[in-house]
Amino acid sequence: MDILAATTNAKPQYGVILTNPVLPLETAPHTQLEIGFGNGEYTVQYAEAHPDVMFYGVEISQACVLKCARRAAGLKNLRILNADARYMLRELFADESLEHIIMQFPCPWSSNKQAHRRVTAKDFADGLAAVLKIGGEFEMLTDDEPYSLEVREVLGKHQALALTKYEVNPEREITTKYERKWLEEGKNIYRLVFAKTQAFSVGRRIAQEMHIKIRHEVTAQEIEALRNVEGKKNGGLAFWKFGRCFSDGESYLLETLTSDEEFGQKFYIHIANRDEGALIRLDQTADAFLTPAVRAALDDAAHRLYEGR
Ligand SMILES: C[S@@+](CC[C@H](N)C(=O)[O-])C[C@H]1O[C@@H](n2cnc3c(N)ncnc32)[C@H](O)[C@@H]1O
């Protein structure tokens, strides 16, 4: 969109949506993040009001990403990503790279079965603690009092986080759609702020590149035989399944589905015969991250194609 605008002088119709970015993401001295921005109203107003801040928005819903991108047309300091923040937070950002993270009216995931999805789940809390700068803040708003108390209790006990504010019905310059809805219904709004107090780090699960070479060429029939083959690893936390195979006569694209701890991706594995062997890698147009399940799928495809002989 930016290139088109530069050559035609047309006003851009969308803001910047990042697809298949190099990780960790680029940051500036003042970099902030909003998780689950919904229709993007707050996101765009906040980024407009803070041109010195590099502002990222991560949202799991594609429809919301598009809504926000339309509002953000022409805005240079906002970058929007379609991703599951629970899994991706620690992968997207390096340690100590963000000065502020805001999450407004997340779903409280009330049942015990859904506890792993909450902000209080250990993995997510560790991710927050890692990517914040020391002194940086995590701010959360909710209309659900029991949830606010759970977050206060659990994040407050994290070794690298300390509660600095717990407010009821705070005055806010910019409000969100859900906030106005809850206030109109006469509900209270709870605001919690935690500061990062000490260095903290977590391991990352995503690799940057992976190419596998096998020592003989492969045929379309051998790749097609992988259809519906599935596998799992890490006690079922990583799962993959192969689908259809497409070919342009020179190389092949193998449709693949993966899931890492419920983080789902769909992409193509690119297979090309070269130098009396075959090269297997993630297709470059695939908007997929090299998670453990994706790496296992590449490995599995390569092993099956190699050993199928
Ligand atoms: C109740 S809405 C609130 C939207 C907005 N913050 C507001 O206050 O109007 C919760 C939002 O979080 C998003 N969301 C839920 N789980 C998410 C996840 N794991 N990663 C990123 N966004 C998520 C949903 O798609 C939805 O847009």
The ligand as an SDF file (V2000), in Angstrom:
LIG
                    3D

 27 29  0  0  0  0  0  0  0  0999 V2000
  -13.9380   -8.0840   24.6280 C   0  0  0  0  0  0  0  0  0  0  0  0
  -12.9690   -7.6530   23.2640 S   0  0  0  0  0  0  0  0  0  0  0  0
  -12.2940   -6.0810   23.7230 C   0  0  0  0  0  0  0  0  0  0  0  0
  -11.8430   -5.2700   22.5300 C   0  0  0  0  0  0  0  0  0  0  0  0
  -11.2450   -3.8990   22.8500 C   0  0  0  0  0  0  0  0  0  0  0  0
  -10.0300   -4.0220   23.6500 N   0  0  0  0  0  0  0  0  0  0  0  0
  -12.2460   -3.0300   23.5500 C   0  0  0  0  0  0  0  0  0  0  0  0
  -12.0730   -2.7960   24.7550 O   0  0  0  0  0  0  0  0  0  0  0  0
  -13.2100   -2.5930   22.8960 O   0  0  0  0  0  0  0  0  0  0  0  0
  -11.5490   -8.7350   23.4370 C   0  0  0  0  0  0  0  0  0  0  0  0
  -10.6440   -8.7130   22.2080 C   0  0  0  0  0  0  0  0  0  0  0  0
   -9.4980   -9.5080   22.4620 O   0  0  0  0  0  0  0  0  0  0  0  0
   -9.2000  -10.2770   21.3010 C   0  0  0  0  0  0  0  0  0  0  0  0
   -8.4430  -11.4640   21.7380 N   0  0  0  0  0  0  0  0  0  0  0  0
   -8.9100  -12.5280   22.4440 C   0  0  0  0  0  0  0  0  0  0  0  0
   -7.9330  -13.4260   22.6670 N   0  0  0  0  0  0  0  0  0  0  0  0
   -6.8110  -12.9200   22.0810 C   0  0  0  0  0  0  0  0  0  0  0  0
   -5.4790  -13.4010   21.9470 C   0  0  0  0  0  0  0  0  0  0  0  0
   -5.1110  -14.5670   22.4710 N   0  0  0  0  0  0  0  0  0  0  0  0
   -4.5820  -12.6230   21.2780 N   0  0  0  0  0  0  0  0  0  0  0  0
   -4.9480  -11.4350   20.7400 C   0  0  0  0  0  0  0  0  0  0  0  0
   -6.2120  -10.9460   20.8330 N   0  0  0  0  0  0  0  0  0  0  0  0
   -7.1280  -11.6580   21.4930 C   0  0  0  0  0  0  0  0  0  0  0  0
  -10.5610  -10.5950   20.7320 C   0  0  0  0  0  0  0  0  0  0  0  0
  -10.5170  -10.9440   19.3520 O   0  0  0  0  0  0  0  0  0  0  0  0
  -11.3070   -9.2860   20.9630 C   0  0  0  0  0  0  0  0  0  0  0  0
  -11.1470   -8.3770   19.8870 O   0  0  0  0  0  0  0  0  0  0  0  0
  1  2  1  0
  2  3  1  0
  2 10  1  0
  3  4  1  0
  4  5  1  0
  5  6  1  0
  5  7  1  0
  7  8  2  0
  7  9  1  0
 10 11  1  0
 11 12  1  0
 11 26  1  0
 12 13  1  0
 13 14  1  0
 13 24  1  0
 14 15  1  0
 14 23  1  0
 15 16  2  0
 16 17  1  0
 17 18  1  0
 17 23  2  0
 18 19  1  0
 18 20  2  0
 20 21  1  0
 21 22  2  0
 22 23  1  0
 24 25  1  0
 24 26  1  0
 26 27  1  0
M  CHG  2   2   1   9  -1
M  END
$$$$
